[in-house]
Amino acid sequence: MTLPPQTAHRSPLENYDRRRYRRYALSMAGRYMLEDRREYPCRTIDVSADGAALAAPIRGQVGERVIAYIDNLGRLEGTIVRATDIGFTMTITATLRKRDKLAASLAWLADRDGSGRDDARQHGRIAPRNPFSQLTLPDGTAFRCRILDLSLSGAAIAVDAEPPVGAPVRLGTLPARIGRHFAGGLAVEFERPQTEAGLEELF
């Protein structure tokens, strides 16, 4: 990971507690880098589109820049605003559009974990090593997408496209059909159930 150049910005403490986005108690593994450029493992305690609390071995200093890569969410960049007994709390620096997409992803993950079902899919979930892929529509138009949830029979993805339910598509190289839409993305069903080894190779 590479830290971006320091730029002028308002104090990260300013208006930090005036959150507009819902905070979710989601436990997801990841890693983070402080300004010393060393990487450490971490896990989210709770997260919203404008901040996150992490369980982390090295807390860093209040005001220090941090970059985290969190499973299912990708890169989160921000500033440490508070030390805790088991880690730290950070702001998330992002455009409004990216915050809204992050909020939609968090809502999907929270609904999935708290619903007691796996989006009507019969197979267990798989955590892809690379969450980014490509969704190709019937006319050949391709969209970069992020995999939020993956199983042997389908996937939930965050993508800027809304093909109709039932439309044939490809996720990466896998033939699939659109199963349903949700805020910020859609669910696809693979034409044939896959093997875990096969999905690991593809994603």
N, C-alpha and C positions, 0 to 999 in steps of 0.2 A: 504494500500500500504506500502511497505517496501523499504527503500532506500538501495542500495547495498553498501558494504564497499568502502571507498575512495581509488582510485588507482591512481598511477602516470600517468599523461597525459600531452600533450602539451597544451599551453594556448588556451582556447576556442576562443580567439580573433584572433588567428593566422589564416590567410587566410580565415576568415569567409565570406568575401564578394566575394570570388572567387568561386561562386557556379557553379556546373556542372548540376544541376537539375532544371527543370522548376518549377516556383513558381505559385501556383494557389490561386485565391481569393475565398476560400471556407469557408462558415460559418457553423461550426459544434460544437455542445455542448460537454462539457466534464468536467473533474475535474483534479486538479493537487495538488501536495504535494511538499512543500519546505523542507529545512533541519530541520525545527522545527517540522516536521512530522504532521503538521496540513493540512487538506484538504480544498480546496476552489473550487467553480465552475468557469468555464471559457468557452470561445468560441473562435474558431480560426478566425482570420482576413484573414490571408493567410498562406499557408503552402507549403513546398517542401519536398523532401526526405532528405534534410540536415538541415532544419531549419523551424521555425514556429513563427508567431506573434500571441499573444494571448491577448484577452480582459480579464482582470483579476482584482479582487478587491485588491489583495495584490501583489506588484511588486517583492518583494525579492531584493537581492543584485546582482550586476554584478559579475559573477564568481560563484554564488551559484548553486548547483546542483538542478535539478527539474525533477520530474516524472509526466507525464500527461497521462490520459486515455481519448482518443477522440473517439466519436461515429464514427463508420465505419472504424477507423484506429487502435484502440487498444492502447497499451502502447507505449509511446514515452518518451525516457530518454535523458537528455542533460544538458546544462548549460545556465544560463541567460547571455546574452551578451549585452543587451541594454534595458534600461527602456523607456517606451513611455507614452504618456499622459493618455492612458487607460489600460495599462498593461505592457507587456514586450515582448522581442524577445528572443528566445532560439535556440541554436543549437540542432541537433538531433544526438545522438551517436548511430551508428549501423554498422553492417558489410556491405560490398558492396552488398552482396546478399539480405539482408533485405532492403537496400536502393532501390535497383532495384524493389523489390516487392512493396515497398511503393510508388515509382514513378508510377508504373503501376496502383495501386489502385487509386491514385490521378487523373491520366489521365482518368480513367473510371468514377470517380465521377464528374469530370469537364465536361466530354462529356455528361453525363446523365443530369446534371443540365442545361447545356447550349444548348441542342439540341432541346428543345421544345417537346420532346417525352419521353415516359417511356419505351424505349427498346421494342417497339411494344406491350407492355403489356397494357391491358385495365383497370387494377385495380390500385388504389393508392398505394403508397409505405408505408411500415411499418418499424419502427426502432426496431430491435430485442434487447431485454434486454441483451442477451448473443450472441455476433456475431460469436461465434465459434461453429462449428458443424462437421459432418463427411460425406464425400461423399463415397458411396459404389458402386463399379463397378459390372457388371454382373458376373464376376468370383469370387466375394466375397472380392476382394482387397479393403481396406478402406484407405482413405486419410483424414487427418485432414484439415479442410478448414475454411476460414473466410468469413462470409456473408457480402458483400458490399452493397447489395440492395435487398430488400425483398418485394414482393407483394402477393396478394391472388392467383396469377396464376403462379408465378415463382420467381427465385432469380438469382442474379449475385454473384459469389463466387471467391475468390482468393484461388487457389489450385495448387499443383505441380502434375498435371495429365492432360492428353489431350485425353480423350476418344473421339471416332468419333461422329460427329453430328448425332443425332437420336438414340444414344445408350441409352438403359434403365439403369437408375441408381437410387440410393436412396440418398436423402439429409436428414440426420437424419433417420427418419422412413418413410418419404414421398416418394412414387414412383414418378419418374420424368424421363424426357428425356433431352439429351443434345441439346440445341437450337443453340448455336454458341460459338465460341472461341473469346477471345480478349487477349491482352497482359497481362500476369500474371494471367489469370483465364478463366472462362467460364460462360455462362448463361444456366440455366436449366428451363424447363417448367414442372410444376406439371401435373400429369395425370388428376387430377380433381381440379377445383377451390376450394380453402380453405376458411374457415371463419377466420375473424380477431382473434376471441377468440381462435380458434384452433391453429393458428400460434403462438400466445402468449404463449400457453401452451407448444408447442414444442420447441420454441426458446427463 
